[in-house]
Amino acid sequence: MAEPSTIARPYAEAVFRLADAGGRLAEWSAALANLAAVTADARVQRTIGDPNLSAAKVAGVILAVLDGKLSGEAQNFVRVLADNGRLDVLGEIQAQYGALRNAREGVVEAQIVSAFELDAGQLADLVARLERRTGRKVQAAVSLDRELIGGVKVILGDQVIDGSARAQLGALDQALKA
């Protein structure tokens, strides 16, 4: 069986082309976020996986949950996914669409892991420094990890900038052992 990312790619690319051509990238981001949230629910997953329900019935359930929140094109997209048995990869479609949108808009996602809560000023300063370093707009997601002891660790794609006290202590330990 193919990987979810492989299955989701053509759908994400098709939706991206449609949204980009119509100047509706934000609208489709919101629609895909809503759809991914609905299909992530355990009850909806059971409905999607129920072999006794037709594709039209499954699509109808999802559309009923999001009544009034989806455009006609988004509703048709749900029906296409249901007909092809691909509703279960909506979360991956959303992720890939987001990556395509970020690339189009020059945005890079950064995961910032901090030992302590960052106030608004600290976060703004860190984001500004990352934007200068990357030359792109940075969209930050912040999480806490008390085991870092102090400082922050930043993950930009496949690049890791580890300025945590834990990493510095580890480097010191290695230097003393050498």
Backbone as numpy.savetxt, mean C-alpha at the origin, in Angstrom:
# Nx Ny Nz CAx CAy CAz Cx Cy Cz
0.09 -22.65 -9.16 -0.75 -21.47 -9.16 0.13 -20.22 -9.16
-0.28 -19.23 -9.90 0.49 -17.99 -10.03 0.45 -17.19 -8.72
1.50 -16.42 -8.51 1.59 -15.54 -7.34 0.53 -14.44 -7.43
0.01 -13.99 -6.30 -0.96 -12.89 -6.32 -0.44 -11.63 -7.03
0.85 -11.35 -6.88 1.39 -10.15 -7.53 1.36 -10.29 -9.04
1.59 -11.49 -9.53 1.55 -11.74 -10.97 0.12 -11.62 -11.49
-0.82 -12.14 -10.74 -2.23 -12.07 -11.13 -2.72 -10.63 -11.10
-2.31 -9.87 -10.09 -2.80 -8.51 -9.89 -2.23 -7.51 -10.88
-1.02 -7.75 -11.37 -0.31 -6.75 -12.20 -1.12 -6.25 -13.39
-1.67 -7.12 -14.25 -2.39 -6.58 -15.41 -3.63 -5.76 -15.02
-4.29 -6.13 -13.94 -5.45 -5.37 -13.48 -5.02 -4.00 -12.96
-3.94 -3.98 -12.16 -3.45 -2.71 -11.62 -3.01 -1.79 -12.75
-2.31 -2.35 -13.73 -1.84 -1.53 -14.85 -3.01 -1.00 -15.68
-4.03 -1.83 -15.89 -5.20 -1.38 -16.66 -5.94 -0.27 -15.93
-6.14 -0.43 -14.64 -6.83 0.61 -13.86 -5.99 1.88 -13.84
-4.68 1.73 -13.72 -3.82 2.91 -13.70 -3.91 3.67 -15.02
-3.85 2.94 -16.14 -3.95 3.61 -17.45 -5.29 4.33 -17.58
-6.36 3.70 -17.15 -7.70 4.30 -17.21 -7.75 5.56 -16.33
-7.26 5.46 -15.11 -7.29 6.59 -14.18 -6.40 7.73 -14.65
-5.22 7.38 -15.15 -4.27 8.40 -15.60 -4.82 9.14 -16.82
-5.40 8.40 -17.74 -5.95 9.03 -18.95 -7.10 9.97 -18.61
-7.86 9.63 -17.58 -8.99 10.45 -17.19 -8.66 11.48 -16.12
-7.41 11.54 -15.69 -7.02 12.48 -14.64 -7.71 12.20 -13.31
-7.93 10.91 -13.02 -8.66 10.52 -11.81 -7.84 9.56 -10.94
-6.56 9.85 -10.80 -5.70 8.97 -10.00 -6.16 8.90 -8.55
-6.50 10.04 -7.96 -6.92 10.06 -6.55 -8.26 9.34 -6.37
-9.18 9.54 -7.30 -10.49 8.88 -7.21 -10.33 7.36 -7.22
-9.49 6.85 -8.12 -9.28 5.42 -8.19 -8.51 4.89 -6.97
-7.61 5.69 -6.43 -6.91 5.28 -5.20 -7.91 5.05 -4.08
-8.85 5.98 -3.96 -9.87 5.86 -2.91 -10.76 4.65 -3.17
-11.16 4.44 -4.42 -12.02 3.31 -4.75 -11.32 1.99 -4.44
-10.06 1.88 -4.85 -9.32 0.64 -4.59 -9.08 0.42 -3.10
-8.86 1.49 -2.36 -8.69 1.37 -0.91 -9.98 0.84 -0.28
-11.12 1.37 -0.70 -12.41 0.90 -0.18 -12.63 -0.57 -0.55
-12.36 -0.92 -1.79 -12.55 -2.29 -2.23 -11.63 -3.26 -1.50
-10.38 -2.86 -1.33 -9.43 -3.73 -0.62 -9.85 -3.92 0.83
-10.35 -2.86 1.45 -10.79 -2.97 2.85 -11.98 -3.91 2.97
-12.92 -3.81 2.05 -14.11 -4.66 2.09 -13.72 -6.12 1.85
-12.88 -6.36 0.85 -12.52 -7.75 0.54 -11.57 -8.37 1.55
-10.97 -7.56 2.41 -10.10 -8.09 3.46 -10.90 -8.63 4.64
-12.16 -8.23 4.75 -13.02 -8.69 5.83 -13.24 -10.20 5.71
-13.15 -10.90 6.84 -13.26 -12.36 6.85 -14.60 -12.84 6.30
-15.67 -12.13 6.61 -17.00 -12.55 6.12 -17.09 -12.42 4.60
-16.52 -11.36 4.08 -16.54 -11.15 2.63 -15.64 -12.19 1.96
-14.51 -12.52 2.59 -13.63 -13.55 2.03 -14.34 -14.89 1.93
-15.14 -15.20 2.95 -15.92 -16.44 2.89 -16.92 -16.40 1.74
-17.53 -15.23 1.54 -18.48 -15.08 0.44 -17.77 -15.24 -0.90
-16.60 -14.62 -1.04 -15.84 -14.72 -2.28 -15.47 -16.18 -2.57
-15.11 -16.91 -1.53 -14.68 -18.29 -1.70 -15.81 -19.31 -1.76
-17.04 -18.89 -1.60 -18.18 -19.81 -1.59 -18.48 -20.29 -3.02
-18.27 -21.57 -3.30 -18.50 -22.08 -4.66 -19.98 -22.13 -5.05
-20.88 -21.99 -4.08 -22.30 -22.04 -4.37 -22.86 -20.70 -4.85
-22.06 -19.63 -4.76 -22.52 -18.31 -5.18 -21.96 -17.97 -6.55
-22.80 -17.39 -7.38 -22.35 -16.97 -8.71 -21.48 -15.73 -8.59
-20.72 -15.46 -9.64 -19.86 -14.28 -9.68 -20.70 -13.01 -9.55
-21.86 -13.00 -10.18 -22.73 -11.82 -10.11 -23.23 -11.59 -8.69
-23.53 -12.65 -7.98 -23.99 -12.56 -6.60 -22.88 -12.02 -5.70
-21.67 -12.53 -5.87 -20.52 -12.08 -5.07 -20.24 -10.61 -5.34
-20.23 -10.23 -6.62 -20.02 -8.82 -6.97 -21.11 -7.96 -6.37
-22.35 -8.46 -6.39 -23.48 -7.73 -5.82 -23.30 -7.47 -4.33
-22.76 -8.43 -3.62 -22.52 -8.26 -2.18 -21.53 -7.14 -1.94
-20.43 -7.15 -2.68 -19.39 -6.12 -2.51 -19.93 -4.75 -2.90
-20.67 -4.70 -4.00 -21.22 -3.42 -4.45 -22.27 -2.90 -3.47
-23.00 -3.80 -2.83 -23.99 -3.37 -1.85 -23.32 -2.76 -0.62
-22.20 -3.33 -0.21 -21.47 -2.80 0.94 -20.97 -1.38 0.64
-20.54 -1.16 -0.59 -19.99 0.14 -0.98 -20.99 0.98 -1.77
-22.26 0.76 -1.52 -23.31 1.47 -2.24 -23.10 2.98 -2.22
-23.01 3.57 -3.40 -22.86 5.02 -3.53 -21.43 5.52 -3.43
-20.46 4.63 -3.17 -19.07 5.05 -3.01 -18.21 4.74 -4.23
-18.78 4.07 -5.22 -18.01 3.68 -6.40 -18.62 4.27 -7.66
-17.74 4.67 -8.57 -18.20 5.15 -9.88 -18.70 3.95 -10.68
-19.33 4.24 -11.79 -19.79 3.17 -12.68 -18.64 2.32 -13.18
-17.52 2.97 -13.50 -16.35 2.22 -13.97 -15.82 1.31 -12.87
-15.78 1.79 -11.65 -15.30 0.97 -10.53 -16.24 -0.21 -10.28
-17.53 0.02 -10.42 -18.49 -1.08 -10.28 -18.27 -2.13 -11.37
-18.02 -1.68 -12.58 -17.74 -2.62 -13.67 -16.44 -3.38 -13.40
-15.47 -2.71 -12.82 -14.20 -3.35 -12.47 -14.45 -4.49 -11.47
-15.30 -4.25 -10.49 -15.64 -5.30 -9.51 -16.28 -6.48 -10.22
-17.17 -6.21 -11.15 -17.83 -7.30 -11.88 -16.83 -8.11 -12.72
-15.88 -7.42 -13.35 -14.85 -8.11 -14.14 -14.01 -9.00 -13.22
-13.59 -8.46 -12.08 -12.81 -9.26 -11.13 -13.60 -10.47 -10.65
-14.87 -10.27 -10.36 -15.71 -11.38 -9.89 -15.85 -12.44 -10.98
-16.10 -12.01 -12.21 -16.25 -12.95 -13.32 -14.98 -13.78 -13.54
-13.82 -13.16 -13.29 -12.55 -13.85 -13.49 -12.02 -14.51 -12.21
-12.79 -14.44 -11.14 -12.37 -15.07 -9.88 -11.14 -14.41 -9.28
-11.06 -13.09 -9.38 -9.87 -12.37 -8.93 -10.14 -11.36 -7.81
-11.28 -11.42 -7.18 -11.58 -10.48 -6.09 -10.62 -10.65 -4.92
-10.07 -11.84 -4.78 -9.18 -12.11 -3.66 -7.83 -11.41 -3.77
-7.51 -10.81 -4.92 -6.23 -10.11 -5.08 -6.41 -8.59 -5.09
-7.55 -8.12 -4.64 -7.79 -6.67 -4.65 -6.78 -5.90 -3.80
-6.35 -6.47 -2.70 -5.34 -5.80 -1.87 -4.03 -5.63 -2.63
-3.64 -6.63 -3.38 -2.42 -6.56 -4.18 -2.60 -5.60 -5.36
-3.78 -5.59 -5.95 -4.06 -4.63 -7.03 -3.92 -3.22 -6.50
-4.47 -2.97 -5.31 -4.36 -1.64 -4.70 -2.89 -1.27 -4.46
-2.10 -2.20 -3.95 -0.69 -1.93 -3.67 0.07 -1.60 -4.96
-0.15 -2.39 -6.00 0.55 -2.15 -7.26 0.10 -0.85 -7.92
-1.19 -0.56 -7.83 -1.70 0.71 -8.36 -1.04 1.87 -7.62
-0.94 1.75 -6.30 -0.31 2.79 -5.50 1.14 3.02 -5.91
1.86 1.94 -6.19 3.25 2.07 -6.63 3.33 2.76 -7.98
2.42 2.42 -8.89 2.40 3.08 -10.20 2.07 4.57 -10.06
1.11 4.87 -9.19 0.74 6.27 -8.98 1.91 7.04 -8.36
2.55 6.45 -7.37 3.69 7.12 -6.73 4.79 7.39 -7.75
5.06 6.43 -8.62 6.09 6.62 -9.64 5.70 7.76 -10.58
4.45 7.84 -10.96 3.97 8.89 -11.86 4.10 10.26 -11.19
3.79 10.33 -9.90 3.78 11.60 -9.19 5.11 11.93 -8.52
6.12 11.07 -8.70 7.43 11.33 -8.11 7.45 11.20 -6.61
6.68 10.28 -6.09 6.59 10.08 -4.64 7.29 8.78 -4.28
8.05 8.82 -3.20 8.67 7.62 -2.68 8.10 7.37 -1.28
7.80 6.12 -0.99 7.27 5.78 0.32 8.43 5.47 1.26
8.34 5.99 2.45 9.36 5.75 3.47 8.71 5.17 4.71
9.29 4.11 5.22 8.85 3.57 6.50 9.85 4.08 7.52
9.33 4.82 8.48 10.18 5.37 9.53 9.85 4.63 10.81
10.86 3.97 11.35 10.70 3.23 12.60 11.47 4.01 13.65
10.79 4.41 14.70 11.40 5.25 15.73 11.31 4.56 17.09
12.30 4.85 17.92 12.29 4.31 19.27 11.27 5.03 20.15
10.97 6.30 19.79 10.03 7.11 20.57 9.08 7.83 19.62
7.97 8.30 20.17 7.02 9.09 19.38 7.72 10.30 18.79
7.46 10.56 17.51 7.99 11.77 16.87 6.89 12.82 16.88
7.24 14.05 17.31 6.23 15.11 17.24 6.17 15.61 15.80
5.21 16.45 15.51 4.98 16.92 14.14 6.21 17.63 13.56
6.89 18.41 14.38 8.08 19.13 13.93 9.23 18.20 13.58
9.44 17.19 14.42 10.51 16.23 14.15 10.23 15.45 12.87
8.98 15.02 12.71 8.62 14.26 11.52 8.76 15.13 10.28
8.30 16.38 10.34 8.41 17.28 9.20 9.88 17.51 8.83
10.73 17.68 9.83 12.17 17.87 9.58 12.78 16.64 8.92
12.44 15.47 9.44 12.98 14.23 8.88 12.51 14.03 7.44
11.24 14.27 7.19 10.69 14.13 5.84 11.37 15.13 4.89
11.56 16.36 5.34 12.23 17.37 4.50 13.65 16.93 4.15
14.37 16.38 5.12 15.73 15.91 4.85 15.73 14.74 3.87
14.75 13.84 4.02 14.66 12.71 3.09 14.30 13.18 1.69
13.44 14.20 1.59 13.07 14.75 0.28 14.29 15.39 -0.39
15.11 16.08 0.38 16.32 16.67 -0.19 17.28 15.57 -0.66
17.38 14.52 0.13 18.30 13.43 -0.20 17.85 12.66 -1.44
16.54 12.40 -1.57 16.03 11.60 -2.69 15.66 12.43 -3.90
15.40 13.73 -3.69 14.94 14.57 -4.79 13.51 14.28 -5.18
12.79 13.59 -4.32 11.39 13.23 -4.58 10.56 13.57 -3.35
9.25 13.62 -3.55 8.34 13.83 -2.44 8.29 12.53 -1.64
8.33 12.65 -0.32 8.35 11.47 0.55 7.01 11.35 1.27
6.44 10.17 1.17 5.22 9.84 1.89 5.64 8.90 3.02
5.51 9.36 4.26 6.05 8.62 5.40 4.97 7.86 6.17
5.34 6.65 6.57 4.53 5.86 7.49 5.42 5.62 8.71
4.94 6.01 9.87 5.75 5.95 11.09 5.24 4.83 11.99
6.20 4.08 12.55 5.86 3.06 13.54 6.88 3.13 14.67
6.52 2.53 15.79 7.40 2.53 16.97 8.02 1.16 17.18
9.29 1.17 17.61 9.98 -0.05 17.99 10.90 0.31 19.15
10.46 0.06 20.36 11.23 0.43 21.56 12.58 -0.27 21.62
12.74 -1.39 20.91 14.00 -2.12 20.93 15.13 -1.39 20.21
14.81 -0.33 19.48 15.85 0.46 18.82 16.67 1.26 19.83
16.18 1.39 21.03 16.77 2.11 22.16 16.68 3.63 21.96
17.08 4.12 20.81 17.01 5.54 20.49 17.21 5.72 19.00
16.87 6.89 18.48 17.07 7.18 17.06 15.98 6.61 16.19
16.26 6.60 14.88 15.28 6.11 13.90 15.96 5.22 12.86
15.14 4.40 12.24 15.56 3.60 11.10 14.59 3.95 9.97
15.13 4.28 8.79 14.31 4.68 7.65 14.49 3.65 6.54
13.37 3.19 5.99 13.41 2.24 4.88 12.78 2.92 3.68
13.60 3.13 2.64 13.17 3.73 1.37 13.34 2.68 0.28
12.28 1.97 -0.04 12.41 0.90 -1.03 13.35 -0.18 -0.51
14.45 -0.37 -1.23 15.42 -1.38 -0.79 16.61 -0.77 -0.06
16.53 0.51 0.25 17.59 1.21 0.97 17.19 1.37 2.44
18.11 1.06 3.34 17.87 1.19 4.77 18.89 2.17 5.36
18.38 3.17 6.05 19.24 4.12 6.76 18.98 3.88 8.24
19.93 3.25 8.90 19.73 2.87 10.30 20.53 3.78 11.21
19.84 4.76 11.78 20.48 5.69 12.71 20.06 5.41 14.14
19.70 4.16 14.40 19.24 3.82 15.75 20.44 3.55 16.66
20.21 3.73 17.94 21.24 3.45 18.94 21.58 1.97 18.93
20.60 1.14 18.68 20.84 -0.30 18.63 21.83 -0.65 17.52
21.67 -0.04 16.33 22.59 -0.30 15.22 23.98 0.23 15.54
24.05 1.39 16.16 25.36 1.97 16.50 26.07 1.12 17.55
25.33 0.60 18.52 25.93 -0.28 19.52 26.41 -1.58 18.87
25.65 -2.07 17.91 26.06 -3.28 17.19 27.33 -3.06 16.40
27.45 -1.90 15.77 28.65 -1.57 15.01 29.85 -1.44 15.94
29.63 -0.82 17.09 30.70 -0.68 18.09 31.15 -2.05 18.59
30.20 -2.93 18.84 30.51 -4.29 19.29 31.37 -5.01 18.25
31.01 -4.89 16.98 31.78 -5.53 15.91 33.19 -4.94 15.81
33.29 -3.61 15.97 34.60 -2.96 15.90 35.50 -3.40 17.06
34.92 -3.59 18.23 35.71 -4.02 19.39 36.16 -5.47 19.25
35.39 -6.29 18.57 35.73 -7.69 18.37 36.79 -7.88 17.31
36.93 -6.91 16.42 37.90 -7.03 15.30 39.32 -6.82 15.73
